[in-house]
Amino acid sequence: MRKNYPGFTLVELLTVISIIGILAAILIPAVSISMQRARQAAYVANARTIATGHQAYVLERSRTTNPAELSTIGDFGALMARYGYLESADVFFAPDDPLAPDPVPRSVAVKSGNEWTPSPAFASSPAYSVDVAIGVPTTAPGSTTPLVWARGLGQDGEWSDDGIWGPGIGFIVFFDGHSEILNAIGNGDESRLLHYENRSNTSNVLEALPSRAKVRGKGQGSLDGSSGTGS
């Protein structure tokens, strides 16, 4: 008498393997995208630390940062470290930034006596992942004045190939501390920025800054040295 043994036939096994392969092909890219977005969101949270320290300095000390005194992001970092608003340097470097140094510097500044200066490793970094607006006054409109944004943002409102996440995506942290991850600034009524003086829509980040403000950054695509034109 023929006995029936429990198990799967070859056809059944091949069918299951095929289904698993199809599911993997669908799920793996989705998981990869989700992980990338999570990393991006985590770095934006770090960048908000820069903006929060900057804002705290301006509001608590009733003193606007002076572009003439802070000619580099290193100078800005040393000032923030001096008053206890920033310590770690890693907030200036996105993990996915191809221009970020390896290893990332640990501290933004060093103290010698009563003097604070940028740490050598931080000051000599080939690029920073952010541009920072220096010279934004306490009276700036909080929800529309950009304070920190991803490197690579051009005056056309687009992130270039030199952006930290490549072309077409970046972020802005505003003076009130809220942040937005954006594919582009947008045009017309779709713009995420307003002209600093006349409050019209603009895609140019410099027009959203007061004329005395200057951008400090470093690396390809940075607006380092550019002046605000919002007046």
N, C-alpha and C positions, 0 to 999 in steps of 0.2 A: 504494500500500500504506500502511495506517495505521501510524504509528509510536507506540510507547509510551515516554513520557518519565518518568524517575524522579521521585518526589516524593510528596507527601501529598495526599489528597483533602480537600475542605472538611470533610466529616464527620469524618475522622480528626483534623484540626487542632482542630475544636471539641471532640472527645472528650478530646484531650490537655489543652486549656485547661481543660476542666471538671474533670479529675482534679487538675490543678495547683491550681485554686481550692479544691477540697475539702481537699487536703492542707494548703494554707496556712491555711484556716479551723481546721484541727485543731492545727497545729503552732504558729502564732503565739501563741495564748493560753498554751500549755504553756511556750514559751520565755519569755514575759513573766513567768509565775509563777516560773519557775526563776531569772530575773534578779532578781526582787524578793526571793526567798529568799536569794540570794547577797548582796544588799545588806544584808539584815537580819543575816545571819550575820557579815558584815564589821563592822557596827556593834557587835554584841554583843562581838566581839573587842576593839574599841576600849574598850567599857565595862569590860571586864575589866582594862584598864590602870588605870582609876580604882580598882577594887577591889584590884588588886595593890599600887598605891602606898599605899593606905590600910592594907592588911594589913602591908606592909613597915614603915610608920611605927610601927604598934602593936607588932609583934613585935621589930623591931630596936632600938627605943628603949625598949621595956618601958613604954610609956605610952599609955593609952587617950586617944583624941581627946575633948576636953571640949566638950559642947554649949554650955556657958555662954560659952566663948571663941569658938566658931564658929557665929555666929548666921545665917550665909548660906552658900550653896555658894561664893560668892566668897571668904569667909574660909577655908573648907576648902581651896580651890584655892591660895590664897596660902601656907597652911601646907605643903601638899604641895610647892609650888614652892621654898619656902625650904630644904627638906631634900633637894631633888633627886629627889623621887619623881614629880612631874608637871611638865610644861612647856607642852605644847600644849593649847589650849582646845578643839580640834575634837572631842576624845573625849566632850565633854559635849553634843554636838549630832548627832542622827541626820540623815542626808541627806534622808530622807523626812518629817521632822517638819515639819508645816505651821506650827508656831510658832517654828521656829528662825530666828535673825536672818540677814539677808543684807546684807553678807557675814558669815561666821562669824568671831568674834574669833580672833586668832592666838595670844595668850598668856593664861594665867590670872592672872598677877601681874606686878608691876613692883617693882624694888628701888630704894630711895632711902636711901643710907647703909647702915645695918644693918636697916632696916625693909622688910618685904615687905607690899605691899597688893594687893588685887585690881585687875587692869587695868580702867580705866574702861569699856572696851567689853564686857568679860566681866561685870562687876558690873551693868551696865545692860541686859543682854540681857533681852528680854521673857519668855523661858522657857528652861528647860534640858530636855533630853530624858530626864534621869534624876532619881530621888530617891536620896539617899545617907543611910545610917544613921550618925549620929555618936554615939560613946560605947559602941561595942561592945568589950568587954574581950578580953584575950588568951586568956582561958579559954573563950570562946564555942565551942559545938559548930560546927566548921567547915563540915560538909556540910549543915547545916539552918538556919544563921543567915543571913538575907538581908543583904547589904551595899549593893548597888546594884541598882536595878530600873527598868524603863521607866515614865516618867510616865503617870499615868492609872489606876494600880492602886488600886482601892477596897478598903475593909475587908471587902467581901463576896467578895473574891478574884477579881473580874472587872475587865478593862480597859475603861474607858469610852470614849465618843466622843472624849474629849479625849486619848486615848492617842496615842503618836507614830505608830503605824501604824493608827489607828482602833480601833473596838471589837473586842474578842474576841481580841486577840493582843498579847503583850509578852514580856518576859524578866526573869529574876532572875539576878544574879551572887551567889554565896554566899561566905561568909568564907574558905573554903578555895580559892577561885578558880574553881571549876567553875561553869558557866552552863547555863541551860535556857531555850529559847524555848517559851512556853506559851500555850495558848488561854485557860486559866483555872487558878487555883490548885487547884481541885478540893475536894470535900467528903468528910468521913469518912475511910475508909481510902484513898481516892483522892487525898487532899490531898498537896501537895508540901512542905508546911510543918509544923513541930512547935512546939507551945507551948514557949516558952523554959524554963519551970520544970518543968511537970509532964509534958512530952514527949508530950502528947496531940495528935492531928491537929487542925489548924486551917486555915481558909481566910483568916484575918485576918493580914496581914503584920506588924501591930503586935504581935500576941501572940507572934510568933516572935522578938521583940526584947526585951532586958532593959528593965526599967522606966526606967532612967536614960538610955536611948538616945533621941535625938530625930531626926526626919526633917528633912533639909534639901533643898529643891527650889524650884521656881518654875514658875508657869504654870498654866493651867486643868487641873484633875484631879490636881495635885500634892498630896501629903500633908504639905507643908512645915509644920513646927511641931508636928506630931503626936508624941506620946510613945509609946515602947514600953510595952506592957501585959503583958509576959510574966512577971509575978511576982505 
